[in-house]
Amino acid sequence: MTAVMHPQGDHKRSTSIARLHTLKQRLHDAGAAPLHAQRILRAWSHALPLESGRRRPSTFFPAALRANVPTIQAELGALARVHTVHPGADGSERLVVALGDGHMVESVLLPRGGLCVSSQVGCAVGCQFCMTGRDGLLRQVGSAEIIAQLSLARARRPVRRVVFMGMGEPAHNLDNVFEAIDFLGTVGGVGHKNIVFSTVGDPRAFERLHDATVKPALALSLHTTRADLRRSLLPRAPDLTPQALVDEAERYAQASGYPVQYQWTLLEGVNDSAEEVDGLVRLLAGKRGILNLIPFNTLDDSPFQRPTWARCQALARTLHERGILTKLRDSAGQDVDGGCGQLRARAIRIAPA
Ligand code: SF4
């Protein structure tokens, strides 16, 4: 088995990135029968050792495979490693993770057993308020690299919930993301409703969700009820109206039985108006969903501002009183400059990827 390496920034070669089915083939080539491969991958994704410790999956391997275990472990370890750790006062822990080729992504260990993973290096959607979108898309994150983020996180603390809300737009990397979701919901031991697929809204993603065997919960980044404002805030998102997005999300909520999480980054003077509150009531009343208001993480050179906490609380209260189930959230790691992509940007300034 050889390490999976890629030229930096060459996202056109995304077929060669580290994928789970390639990994399974390599395990097969190293002498692992399907059951053995499953044991190896389960141990890896749960951060359990193959050769020592209580469960020791390698005890029952044939001798030829046992001889390959150190190489297999080295290869799995080479997929990703923790570059730096940034603990937050809220119990979260942001990890800057270096992939095998030196590209960096962020994973966030959330309080209460959650993990936020990255699905791309950079992102093509270019949301005006997001640091990750500034570089464009550098490359896809392979399904095996997504599970490697889980393995690194579980080496630090238990993980029972995985959300695809880190760097990247999961709808732009559907094959890898759904391969990882399938793994998470089976070998990875994460309950299906504890896997959250997050998207700005893309017809291909809605289609895949309906066809998926392991059905994750859905988070939809809405941010505004105005089609014109959405076009300028999310310039390269598919041009679907907020009404069409909510209709699609509601269809999935009814089919899956899981409420949709509507994500709303609160930007002062941009999408915190009474008009938006009216629009939200019109769009979401009676829908199977929860509105998450997330005050913007202020960036030094951003034109956007974070509304005051009192303003955010007042908005949440008004929406709640008008029948919209609303939660006011602070993005984890706020106190360590931890908005999406901010740590990676800083890590790259210190040590170029
Ligand atoms: Fe991409 Fe998400 Fe950032 Fe938008 S907010 S640019 S979709 S990573």
Residues whose N, C-alpha, C, O or C-beta is under 5 A from the ligand:
A	BS01	SF4	C123 V125 G126 C127 C130 T132 G133 G166 M167 G168 E169
